[in-house]
Amino acid sequence: MISSLSGLISHLNNIEISGTTMILFATASLVGSQFGSRIMYTSKWNLETLSRKYFKKIFGLMLIVVAVLLQYRISSKCRYRKV
């Protein structure tokens, strides 16, 4: 959380985001992190085995989705740039 916050602060001059959106994202990340940590330590779901089995696949899928979204944003900006 600390490293994410420092990254956000360093990029605040380069982004345009409303205060409401920032508060919504902060709230969602706080709730999600608390919920996720509580689920990971719940023994009744046996999440340790589940996370070992599917973690690499889920993480790989997330990386692919982020890469596709970044590529889309970069290519859409390049189309409208005057040369």
MOPAC internal coordinates of N, CA, C and O (Angstrom, degrees):
PM7 1SCF
backbone

  N    0.0000 0     0.00 0     0.00 0    0    0    0
  C    1.4355 1     0.00 0     0.00 0    1    0    0
  C    1.5271 1   110.52 1     0.00 0    2    1    0
  O    1.2310 1   120.34 1   141.27 1    3    2    1
  N    1.3162 1   116.95 1   -38.73 1    3    2    1
  C    1.4627 1   120.69 1  -179.12 1    5    3    2
  C    1.5226 1   110.71 1   -66.46 1    6    5    3
  O    1.2310 1   120.11 1   137.48 1    7    6    5
  N    1.3282 1   117.39 1   -42.52 1    7    6    5
  C    1.4690 1   119.15 1  -179.96 1    9    7    6
  C    1.5332 1   110.94 1   -67.97 1   10    9    7
  O    1.2310 1   119.87 1   144.08 1   11   10    9
  N    1.3123 1   117.85 1   -35.92 1   11   10    9
  C    1.4683 1   120.52 1   176.91 1   13   11   10
  C    1.5176 1   110.87 1   -66.19 1   14   13   11
  O    1.2310 1   120.58 1   139.68 1   15   14   13
  N    1.3150 1   116.50 1   -40.32 1   15   14   13
  C    1.4591 1   120.55 1   179.34 1   17   15   14
  C    1.5259 1   111.17 1   -65.36 1   18   17   15
  O    1.2310 1   120.32 1   139.10 1   19   18   17
  N    1.3164 1   116.99 1   -40.90 1   19   18   17
  C    1.4671 1   119.38 1   178.79 1   21   19   18
  C    1.5277 1   111.05 1   -67.26 1   22   21   19
  O    1.2310 1   120.05 1   144.11 1   23   22   21
  N    1.3262 1   117.51 1   -35.89 1   23   22   21
  C    1.4610 1   120.46 1   175.67 1   25   23   22
  C    1.5206 1   112.03 1   -65.73 1   26   25   23
  O    1.2310 1   120.73 1   139.66 1   27   26   25
  N    1.3235 1   116.22 1   -40.34 1   27   26   25
  C    1.4630 1   120.31 1   177.68 1   29   27   26
  C    1.5169 1   110.83 1   -63.28 1   30   29   27
  O    1.2310 1   120.47 1   134.22 1   31   30   29
  N    1.3210 1   116.71 1   -45.78 1   31   30   29
  C    1.4649 1   120.48 1  -178.95 1   33   31   30
  C    1.5308 1   110.88 1   -62.02 1   34   33   31
  O    1.2310 1   120.17 1   141.31 1   35   34   33
  N    1.3244 1   117.27 1   -38.69 1   35   34   33
  C    1.4662 1   119.47 1  -179.02 1   37   35   34
  C    1.5251 1   112.49 1   -70.45 1   38   37   35
  O    1.2310 1   119.78 1   158.08 1   39   38   37
  N    1.3309 1   118.03 1   -21.92 1   39   38   37
  C    1.4668 1   120.70 1  -179.37 1   41   39   38
  C    1.5257 1   113.95 1  -104.68 1   42   41   39
  O    1.2310 1   119.48 1  -172.99 1   43   42   41
  N    1.3123 1   118.59 1     7.01 1   43   42   41
  C    1.4602 1   120.48 1  -177.62 1   45   43   42
  C    1.5238 1   113.15 1   -62.48 1   46   45   43
  O    1.2310 1   119.65 1   149.79 1   47   46   45
  N    1.3184 1   118.28 1   -30.21 1   47   46   45
  C    1.4626 1   120.53 1   178.63 1   49   47   46
  C    1.5175 1   112.73 1   -72.04 1   50   49   47
  O    1.2310 1   119.84 1   158.42 1   51   50   49
  N    1.3265 1   117.91 1   -21.58 1   51   50   49
  C    1.4570 1   121.57 1  -174.59 1   53   51   50
  C    1.5254 1   113.99 1   -96.55 1   54   53   51
  O    1.2310 1   119.63 1   174.32 1   55   54   53
  N    1.3215 1   118.31 1    -5.68 1   55   54   53
  C    1.4592 1   120.21 1  -176.35 1   57   55   54
  C    1.5173 1   110.62 1  -120.25 1   58   57   55
  O    1.2310 1   121.67 1   -25.61 1   59   58   57
  N    1.3198 1   114.41 1   154.39 1   59   58   57
  C    1.4552 1   121.00 1   174.76 1   61   59   58
  C    1.5159 1   107.15 1  -115.82 1   62   61   59
  O    1.2310 1   120.39 1   -71.91 1   63   62   61
  N    1.3311 1   116.87 1   108.09 1   63   62   61
  C    1.4570 1   121.41 1  -177.64 1   65   63   62
  C    1.5274 1   107.74 1  -142.12 1   66   65   63
  O    1.2310 1   121.15 1   -42.28 1   67   66   65
  N    1.3051 1   115.40 1   137.72 1   67   66   65
  C    1.4601 1   119.04 1  -178.68 1   69   67   66
  C    1.5277 1   110.08 1   -76.67 1   70   69   67
  O    1.2310 1   121.15 1   -20.84 1   71   70   69
  N    1.3110 1   115.41 1   159.16 1   71   70   69
  C    1.4567 1   120.76 1   178.95 1   73   71   70
  C    1.5202 1   111.79 1   -63.65 1   74   73   71
  O    1.2310 1   120.75 1   143.40 1   75   74   73
  N    1.3367 1   116.17 1   -36.60 1   75   74   73
  C    1.4647 1   120.19 1   179.12 1   77   75   74
  C    1.5222 1   111.11 1   -63.70 1   78   77   75
  O    1.2310 1   120.45 1   136.15 1   79   78   77
  N    1.3163 1   116.74 1   -43.85 1   79   78   77
  C    1.4627 1   120.48 1   178.85 1   81   79   78
  C    1.5194 1   110.82 1   -63.76 1   82   81   79
  O    1.2310 1   120.54 1   138.96 1   83   82   81
  N    1.3162 1   116.57 1   -41.04 1   83   82   81
  C    1.4595 1   120.11 1   179.62 1   85   83   82
  C    1.5300 1   110.76 1   -63.82 1   86   85   83
  O    1.2310 1   120.35 1   138.04 1   87   86   85
  N    1.3276 1   116.94 1   -41.96 1   87   86   85
  C    1.4607 1   120.19 1   178.49 1   89   87   86
  C    1.5242 1   110.94 1   -64.95 1   90   89   87
  O    1.2310 1   120.05 1   139.58 1   91   90   89
  N    1.3405 1   117.51 1   -40.42 1   91   90   89
  C    1.4624 1   120.80 1   177.97 1   93   91   90
  C    1.5245 1   111.56 1   -62.29 1   94   93   91
  O    1.2310 1   120.24 1   135.18 1   95   94   93
  N    1.3309 1   117.15 1   -44.82 1   95   94   93
  C    1.4647 1   120.36 1   178.78 1   97   95   94
  C    1.5235 1   111.60 1   -65.11 1   98   97   95
  O    1.2310 1   120.16 1   139.83 1   99   98   97
  N    1.3213 1   117.29 1   -40.17 1   99   98   97
  C    1.4649 1   120.53 1   179.62 1  101   99   98
  C    1.5277 1   110.43 1   -64.79 1  102  101   99
  O    1.2310 1   120.82 1   137.55 1  103  102  101
  N    1.3336 1   116.04 1   -42.45 1  103  102  101
  C    1.4608 1   119.98 1   179.07 1  105  103  102
  C    1.5239 1   110.80 1   -64.94 1  106  105  103
  O    1.2310 1   120.75 1   135.34 1  107  106  105
  N    1.3232 1   116.17 1   -44.66 1  107  106  105
  C    1.4684 1   119.99 1   179.91 1  109  107  106
  C    1.5241 1   111.21 1   -62.88 1  110  109  107
  O    1.2310 1   119.86 1   139.71 1  111  110  109
  N    1.3195 1   117.87 1   -40.29 1  111  110  109
  C    1.4680 1   119.46 1   179.78 1  113  111  110
  C    1.5196 1   111.37 1   -69.22 1  114  113  111
  O    1.2310 1   120.16 1   142.80 1  115  114  113
  N    1.3215 1   117.31 1   -37.20 1  115  114  113
  C    1.4669 1   120.06 1   178.13 1  117  115  114
  C    1.5287 1   110.84 1   -65.71 1  118  117  115
  O    1.2310 1   120.58 1   132.53 1  119  118  117
  N    1.3299 1   116.50 1   -47.47 1  119  118  117
  C    1.4663 1   120.30 1   179.73 1  121  119  118
  C    1.5249 1   110.73 1   -64.39 1  122  121  119
  O    1.2310 1   120.30 1   136.03 1  123  122  121
  N    1.3337 1   117.03 1   -43.97 1  123  122  121
  C    1.4617 1   120.78 1  -179.64 1  125  123  122
  C    1.5163 1   112.98 1   -63.78 1  126  125  123
  O    1.2310 1   120.35 1   140.11 1  127  126  125
  N    1.3199 1   116.94 1   -39.89 1  127  126  125
  C    1.4655 1   118.78 1  -179.79 1  129  127  126
  C    1.5248 1   111.20 1   -69.08 1  130  129  127
  O    1.2310 1   120.18 1   140.81 1  131  130  129
  N    1.3185 1   117.27 1   -39.19 1  131  130  129
  C    1.4610 1   120.06 1   177.79 1  133  131  130
  C    1.5244 1   111.17 1   -67.00 1  134  133  131
  O    1.2310 1   120.49 1   136.89 1  135  134  133
  N    1.3204 1   116.67 1   -43.11 1  135  134  133
  C    1.4601 1   121.35 1   178.93 1  137  135  134
  C    1.5214 1   111.07 1   -63.40 1  138  137  135
  O    1.2310 1   120.65 1   135.01 1  139  138  137
  N    1.3309 1   116.37 1   -44.99 1  139  138  137
  C    1.4615 1   120.62 1   179.86 1  141  139  138
  C    1.5142 1   113.42 1   -63.26 1  142  141  139
  O    1.2310 1   120.77 1   138.74 1  143  142  141
  N    1.3391 1   116.12 1   -41.26 1  143  142  141
  C    1.4659 1   117.94 1   179.75 1  145  143  142
  C    1.5255 1   111.49 1   -68.49 1  146  145  143
  O    1.2310 1   120.07 1   145.12 1  147  146  145
  N    1.3077 1   117.48 1   -34.88 1  147  146  145
  C    1.4700 1   120.36 1   177.91 1  149  147  146
  C    1.5287 1   111.09 1   -68.93 1  150  149  147
  O    1.2310 1   120.21 1   141.59 1  151  150  149
  N    1.3218 1   117.20 1   -38.41 1  151  150  149
  C    1.4718 1   120.35 1   178.74 1  153  151  150
  C    1.5253 1   110.39 1   -66.70 1  154  153  151
  O    1.2310 1   119.80 1   138.37 1  155  154  153
  N    1.3246 1   117.98 1   -41.63 1  155  154  153
  C    1.4585 1   120.74 1  -176.65 1  157  155  154
  C    1.5222 1   112.21 1   -63.78 1  158  157  155
  O    1.2310 1   119.68 1   153.04 1  159  158  157
  N    1.3226 1   118.22 1   -26.96 1  159  158  157
  C    1.4538 1   120.41 1  -179.20 1  161  159  158
  C    1.5294 1   113.13 1   -99.20 1  162  161  159
  O    1.2310 1   120.63 1  -171.08 1  163  162  161
  N    1.3335 1   116.39 1     8.92 1  163  162  161
  C    1.4675 1   120.23 1   176.03 1  165  163  162
  C    1.5217 1   107.54 1   -86.31 1  166  165  163
  O    1.2310 1   120.21 1   -60.57 1  167  166  165
  N    1.3109 1   117.21 1   119.43 1  167  166  165
  C    1.4682 1   120.62 1  -174.31 1  169  167  166
  C    1.5204 1   112.64 1   -81.87 1  170  169  167
  O    1.2310 1   119.50 1   160.16 1  171  170  169
  N    1.3305 1   118.56 1   -19.84 1  171  170  169
  C    1.4558 1   118.62 1  -174.60 1  173  171  170
  C    1.5336 1   112.89 1   -68.90 1  174  173  171
  O    1.2310 1   119.72 1   157.02 1  175  174  173
  N    1.3356 1   118.13 1   -22.98 1  175  174  173
  C    1.4655 1   119.92 1   179.98 1  177  175  174
  C    1.5208 1   112.43 1   -92.57 1  178  177  175
  O    1.2310 1   120.23 1   174.22 1  179  178  177
  N    1.3175 1   117.17 1    -5.78 1  179  178  177
  C    1.4671 1   122.66 1  -178.83 1  181  179  178
  C    1.5269 1   110.79 1    52.71 1  182  181  179
  O    1.2310 1   121.32 1  -127.98 1  183  182  181
  N    1.3094 1   115.08 1    52.02 1  183  182  181
  C    1.4594 1   120.61 1  -175.39 1  185  183  182
  C    1.5210 1   113.25 1   -72.89 1  186  185  183
  O    1.2310 1   119.79 1   161.97 1  187  186  185
  N    1.3070 1   118.00 1   -18.03 1  187  186  185
  C    1.4630 1   119.22 1   178.64 1  189  187  186
  C    1.5241 1   110.06 1   -63.50 1  190  189  187
  O    1.2310 1   120.57 1   134.42 1  191  190  189
  N    1.3253 1   116.51 1   -45.58 1  191  190  189
  C    1.4586 1   120.72 1   178.28 1  193  191  190
  C    1.5166 1   110.68 1   -66.30 1  194  193  191
  O    1.2310 1   120.59 1   138.32 1  195  194  193
  N    1.3266 1   116.48 1   -41.68 1  195  194  193
  C    1.4579 1   120.92 1   179.89 1  197  195  194
  C    1.5198 1   111.12 1   -63.29 1  198  197  195
  O    1.2310 1   120.42 1   136.10 1  199  198  197
  N    1.3217 1   116.80 1   -43.90 1  199  198  197
  C    1.4582 1   119.31 1  -178.61 1  201  199  198
  C    1.5264 1   111.74 1   -67.36 1  202  201  199
  O    1.2310 1   120.13 1   143.00 1  203  202  201
  N    1.3294 1   117.36 1   -37.00 1  203  202  201
  C    1.4662 1   119.26 1   177.09 1  205  203  202
  C    1.5209 1   111.22 1   -64.79 1  206  205  203
  O    1.2310 1   120.95 1   143.18 1  207  206  205
  N    1.3124 1   115.79 1   -36.82 1  207  206  205
  C    1.4606 1   119.98 1  -174.88 1  209  207  206
  C    1.5308 1   112.16 1   -75.20 1  210  209  207
  O    1.2310 1   120.36 1   140.43 1  211  210  209
  N    1.3249 1   116.92 1   -39.57 1  211  210  209
  C    1.4637 1   119.87 1  -171.57 1  213  211  210
  C    1.5211 1   115.06 1  -112.34 1  214  213  211
  O    1.2310 1   119.41 1   175.97 1  215  214  213
  N    1.3152 1   118.74 1    -4.03 1  215  214  213
  C    1.4616 1   120.13 1  -173.69 1  217  215  214
  C    1.5244 1   112.44 1   -60.31 1  218  217  215
  O    1.2310 1   119.85 1   131.85 1  219  218  217
  N    1.3125 1   117.88 1   -48.15 1  219  218  217
  C    1.4662 1   120.27 1  -178.40 1  221  219  218
  C    1.5220 1   111.61 1   -62.21 1  222  221  219
  O    1.2310 1   120.23 1   141.13 1  223  222  221
  N    1.3201 1   117.16 1   -38.87 1  223  222  221
  C    1.4657 1   120.03 1  -179.75 1  225  223  222
  C    1.5246 1   111.34 1   -68.66 1  226  225  223
  O    1.2310 1   120.41 1   135.79 1  227  226  225
  N    1.3204 1   116.83 1   -44.21 1  227  226  225
  C    1.4612 1   120.30 1   179.98 1  229  227  226
  C    1.5254 1   110.59 1   -66.39 1  230  229  227
  O    1.2310 1   120.32 1   137.21 1  231  230  229
  N    1.3246 1   117.00 1   -42.79 1  231  230  229
  C    1.4596 1   120.70 1   179.50 1  233  231  230
  C    1.5296 1   110.66 1   -64.81 1  234  233  231
  O    1.2310 1   120.01 1   138.32 1  235  234  233
  N    1.3044 1   117.59 1   -41.68 1  235  234  233
  C    1.4644 1   121.06 1   177.43 1  237  235  234
  C    1.5152 1   111.96 1   -62.64 1  238  237  235
  O    1.2310 1   120.36 1   138.21 1  239  238  237
  N    1.3196 1   116.92 1   -41.79 1  239  238  237
  C    1.4602 1   120.84 1   177.82 1  241  239  238
  C    1.5227 1   110.82 1   -63.84 1  242  241  239
  O    1.2310 1   120.33 1   138.94 1  243  242  241
  N    1.3285 1   116.97 1   -41.06 1  243  242  241
  C    1.4640 1   120.04 1   177.96 1  245  243  242
  C    1.5231 1   110.92 1   -63.36 1  246  245  243
  O    1.2310 1   119.81 1   139.49 1  247  246  245
  N    1.3202 1   117.97 1   -40.51 1  247  246  245
  C    1.4614 1   120.54 1   178.21 1  249  247  246
  C    1.5216 1   111.83 1   -64.31 1  250  249  247
  O    1.2310 1   120.07 1   141.21 1  251  250  249
  N    1.3160 1   117.47 1   -38.79 1  251  250  249
  C    1.4620 1   120.86 1   177.92 1  253  251  250
  C    1.5221 1   110.46 1   -65.01 1  254  253  251
  O    1.2310 1   120.12 1   136.76 1  255  254  253
  N    1.3237 1   117.38 1   -43.24 1  255  254  253
  C    1.4672 1   120.70 1   179.44 1  257  255  254
  C    1.5202 1   110.56 1   -62.70 1  258  257  255
  O    1.2310 1   119.92 1   136.42 1  259  258  257
  N    1.3154 1   117.76 1   -43.58 1  259  258  257
  C    1.4618 1   120.89 1   178.67 1  261  259  258
  C    1.5273 1   110.63 1   -64.00 1  262  261  259
  O    1.2310 1   119.84 1   138.73 1  263  262  261
  N    1.3134 1   117.90 1   -41.27 1  263  262  261
  C    1.4645 1   121.21 1   179.14 1  265  263  262
  C    1.5243 1   111.26 1   -63.19 1  266  265  263
  O    1.2310 1   120.30 1   138.13 1  267  266  265
  N    1.3204 1   117.03 1   -41.87 1  267  266  265
  C    1.4758 1   120.79 1   178.93 1  269  267  266
  C    1.5257 1   109.95 1   -65.08 1  270  269  267
  O    1.2310 1   120.17 1   135.93 1  271  270  269
  N    1.3263 1   117.28 1   -44.07 1  271  270  269
  C    1.4608 1   119.86 1   179.36 1  273  271  270
  C    1.5245 1   111.95 1   -64.05 1  274  273  271
  O    1.2310 1   120.00 1   139.09 1  275  274  273
  N    1.3263 1   117.61 1   -40.91 1  275  274  273
  C    1.4625 1   120.29 1   176.95 1  277  275  274
  C    1.5195 1   111.70 1   -64.39 1  278  277  275
  O    1.2310 1   120.40 1   138.06 1  279  278  277
  N    1.3131 1   116.83 1   -41.94 1  279  278  277
  C    1.4605 1   120.30 1   178.55 1  281  279  278
  C    1.5229 1   111.16 1   -63.33 1  282  281  279
  O    1.2310 1   120.56 1   140.59 1  283  282  281
  N    1.3333 1   116.53 1   -39.41 1  283  282  281
  C    1.4590 1   120.71 1   178.40 1  285  283  282
  C    1.5266 1   110.53 1   -63.74 1  286  285  283
  O    1.2310 1   120.45 1   135.72 1  287  286  285
  N    1.3254 1   116.74 1   -44.28 1  287  286  285
  C    1.4680 1   119.67 1   179.87 1  289  287  286
  C    1.5191 1   111.32 1   -64.68 1  290  289  287
  O    1.2310 1   120.27 1   139.21 1  291  290  289
  N    1.3238 1   117.09 1   -40.79 1  291  290  289
  C    1.4612 1   120.06 1  -179.88 1  293  291  290
  C    1.5167 1   110.79 1   -66.56 1  294  293  291
  O    1.2310 1   120.18 1   136.19 1  295  294  293
  N    1.3266 1   117.26 1   -43.81 1  295  294  293
  C    1.4637 1   119.81 1  -178.53 1  297  295  294
  C    1.5206 1   111.49 1   -69.65 1  298  297  295
  O    1.2310 1   119.22 1   146.58 1  299  298  297
  N    1.3259 1   119.10 1   -33.42 1  299  298  297
  C    1.4608 1   120.21 1   178.96 1  301  299  298
  C    1.5282 1   110.99 1   -71.00 1  302  301  299
  O    1.2310 1   119.64 1   148.36 1  303  302  301
  N    1.3279 1   118.30 1   -31.64 1  303  302  301
  C    1.4607 1   120.97 1   176.77 1  305  303  302
  C    1.5232 1   110.68 1   -72.25 1  306  305  303
  O    1.2310 1   120.19 1   145.39 1  307  306  305
  N    1.3258 1   117.24 1   -34.61 1  307  306  305
  C    1.4597 1   120.80 1  -178.04 1  309  307  306
  C    1.5278 1   111.47 1   -71.01 1  310  309  307
  O    1.2310 1   119.52 1   149.86 1  311  310  309
  N    1.3220 1   118.52 1   -30.14 1  311  310  309
  C    1.4631 1   121.22 1   179.84 1  313  311  310
  C    1.5114 1   112.20 1   -64.60 1  314  313  311
  O    1.2310 1   120.19 1   145.12 1  315  314  313
  N    1.3124 1   117.23 1   -34.88 1  315  314  313
  C    1.4560 1   120.74 1  -174.37 1  317  315  314
  C    1.5156 1   114.14 1   -99.32 1  318  317  315
  O    1.2310 1   120.48 1  -176.68 1  319  318  317
  N    1.2965 1   116.68 1     3.32 1  319  318  317
  C    1.4630 1   120.78 1   179.52 1  321  319  318
  C    1.5281 1   110.07 1   -81.51 1  322  321  319
  O    1.2310 1   120.92 1   -48.15 1  323  322  321
  N    1.3193 1   115.84 1   131.85 1  323  322  321
  C    1.4672 1   120.30 1   177.41 1  325  323  322
  C    1.5164 1   108.62 1   -83.36 1  326  325  323
  O    1.2310 1   121.20 1   -43.57 1  327  326  325
  N    1.3197 1   115.32 1   136.43 1  327  326  325
  C    1.4622 1   120.39 1  -178.30 1  329  327  326
  C    1.4988 1   109.56 1  -104.32 1  330  329  327
  O    1.2310 1   120.10 1   180.00 1  331  330  329

